[in-house]
Amino acid sequence: MEDKIKTFSKFGDAGHGGITRYSLSPEAVMARNEFRKRMEAIGAVIEIDDVANMYATIPGSDPDAKRIVMASHCDSVKNGGNYDGILGVMSAMEVLETVVSENIPHKHPLTAMIWTNEEGSLYPPAMMCSGIVCYDYLPEDIRCKFRYEDMMKSQSILDSST
């Protein structure tokens, strides 16, 4: 786990202990790529849904059993805490890695998942993609014309002192 903490804290390091890792920013993509690399290394099947949520699944003994999902996010607010969201992702990864390395029998497929745009820092609303998956939002309710490039020009985003 210590290796995960050190590795993931590099993606968006604000230089003073905080993390700035906006949804789908280059830093968030690096974190997602690291998740994918580590999960593929244990044989997990990787899926990405229509709203860019990422799933890593290891099979259980019963292919018809519903999967158990452990989900969190890797995006942050500006100068957010080092463990906000990503600790949940790393914990889910640790569960899957332990089950595989220790050959622990389990009936249900196990999934570690990354929600996309959970913080909503650049693209409101917060909890956007988890809200869609859990039917709190319909995709047409959150359509907007924000682009990452436009949001990064916002003074409130660029000014790290706020």
CORWO-V684061 format. One record per pair of residues at least 4 apart in sequence whose ideal C-beta (glycine too) atoms are under 6 Angstrom apart, sorted by the first residue. I is the first residue (numbers start at 1). J is the second residue. D is the distance in Angstrom with one decimal. If there is no record, write none. Layout:
BEGIN
I|J|D ; I|J|D
END
This chain:
BEGIN
1|94|5.6 ; 4|8|5.8 ; 4|90|4.5 ; 8|31|5.8 ; 8|86|5.2 ; 9|82|5.2 ; 11|21|6.0 ; 11|27|4.7 ; 11|30|4.6 ; 11|31|4.4 ; 12|19|4.7 ; 12|20|5.1 ; 12|21|3.3 ; 12|27|3.7 ; 14|18|4.1 ; 14|20|4.9 ; 14|79|5.3 ; 18|79|3.8 ; 19|76|4.9 ; 19|80|5.2 ; 19|82|5.5 ; 20|78|5.1 ; 20|79|5.9 ; 21|27|4.4 ; 21|28|5.0 ; 21|75|5.7 ; 21|76|4.5 ; 22|121|5.3 ; 22|122|5.0 ; 23|28|5.8 ; 23|75|4.0 ; 23|116|6.0 ; 23|117|4.0 ; 24|28|5.6 ; 28|74|5.7 ; 28|75|5.3 ; 31|74|4.3 ; 32|54|5.9 ; 36|46|5.6 ; 39|44|4.0 ; 39|56|3.5 ; 42|97|5.6 ; 42|100|4.5 ; 44|56|4.0 ; 44|57|5.9 ; 44|58|5.2 ; 45|57|5.0 ; 46|56|5.5 ; 47|55|4.4 ; 48|54|5.3 ; 49|53|4.9 ; 51|116|5.9 ; 51|129|4.4 ; 51|132|5.5 ; 52|116|4.2 ; 53|115|5.7 ; 53|116|5.3 ; 53|129|5.2 ; 54|114|4.4 ; 55|111|5.3 ; 55|113|5.0 ; 56|112|4.7 ; 57|109|5.3 ; 57|111|4.4 ; 58|96|5.6 ; 58|110|5.3 ; 59|109|5.3 ; 60|65|5.6 ; 60|106|5.0 ; 60|107|5.0 ; 60|108|4.4 ; 60|109|4.7 ; 61|107|5.3 ; 62|107|4.8 ; 65|107|5.3 ; 65|108|4.4 ; 67|108|5.9 ; 67|109|3.9 ; 67|111|5.0 ; 68|108|4.9 ; 68|110|5.4 ; 69|111|4.5 ; 69|113|5.4 ; 70|92|3.6 ; 70|112|5.6 ; 71|113|3.8 ; 71|115|5.7 ; 72|85|5.2 ; 72|88|2.5 ; 72|89|4.7 ; 73|85|4.0 ; 73|115|4.4 ; 73|118|3.4 ; 74|86|5.2 ; 74|89|5.7 ; 74|114|5.4 ; 75|118|5.9 ; 75|119|5.0 ; 76|80|3.5 ; 76|84|5.7 ; 77|119|5.3 ; 77|121|5.2 ; 80|84|4.9 ; 83|87|4.0 ; 89|114|5.7 ; 92|112|3.6 ; 93|112|5.2 ; 96|110|5.8 ; 96|112|5.3 ; 97|101|5.9 ; 98|102|5.6 ; 99|104|4.6 ; 115|129|5.4 ; 115|130|4.5 ; 116|129|4.3 ; 117|123|5.4 ; 117|128|4.4 ; 117|129|5.4 ; 118|127|5.7 ; 119|126|5.9 ; 120|124|5.0 ; 120|125|5.4 ; 120|126|3.3 ; 122|151|4.2 ; 123|146|5.5 ; 127|131|4.9 ; 128|142|5.9 ; 130|134|5.9 ; 131|136|3.9 ; 131|137|3.9 ; 132|137|5.2 ; 132|139|6.0 ; 137|141|5.0 ; 137|142|5.5 ; 146|151|5.7 ; 152|157|6.0 ; 155|159|5.6
END
